Amino acid sequence: MEFPYTPVIGLARTVFFLQGLRFTMLGEENVPTEGGAVMAINHTGYFDFTYAGLAARRHRRLVRFMAKKSVFGHPVSGPLMRGMKHIPVDRHAGQDSFERALAALRSGEIVGVFPEATMSRSFELKEFKTGAARMARDAGVPLLPTTVWGSQRVWTKEAPKHRLRSNTTILVTVGAPMHVAPDADVVDVTARLRSVMQEQLTAQQEAYPPLTGADLRYLPARLGGTAPTPEEAQAHDHRDMTRTVDKFNKNSAR
């Protein structure tokens, strides 16, 4: 038992039970029983990390997630995040978080990463950053392609929240470990990782209970849903990024 991580998992599972969440886990056996690994996860909802982390429970592993630095500054979540040995990420100075992640991997930890960096408003895979592949290569550990589907129906950006009892189906798939050679091209590895995760995500979408009515908001436009198209989502992301940069520059000038 690791405090406070183990009790937090117990509390989370109780919350999931009260919410009526129905989980289908595939590929739990692909999580290594020991040693480091980079768990690369798609990002469509605020609780993706909690759902993906459940896939490591079969082997009693804990996942140390990389999360934006602001979460660690919150009076409630901050002490918990630090206590659970998660890794803060400063998007304006990322080398320190990269080094922390490497140290965790080399010490035998599983590190959870979102290669898309930000949440996908279209619920399609965005372009991937190469950080996950670089960490796996430099630490000499495998990549675990992990996809979550259904998370967006619980809580995502600019959509109704269903954080009470919703009986939502959540699908989690962990693909076969991808081993990265010491001299591997991280761009090529990242493209391969994205391709594998796209295959997994497509299979999950095909297996998911049909969505109708207002729930079409949580389905990609490509599949007949009313979610923003990737182009619309990208434009919105650009507006958000511009506002964030402007705010950062103003604070730096003070």
Summary of the structure (lengths in Angstrom):
residues: 254
radius of gyration: 17.8
end to end distance: 45.3
largest distance: 52.3
contacts: 772
relative contact order: 0.16
helix: 46%
strand: 15%
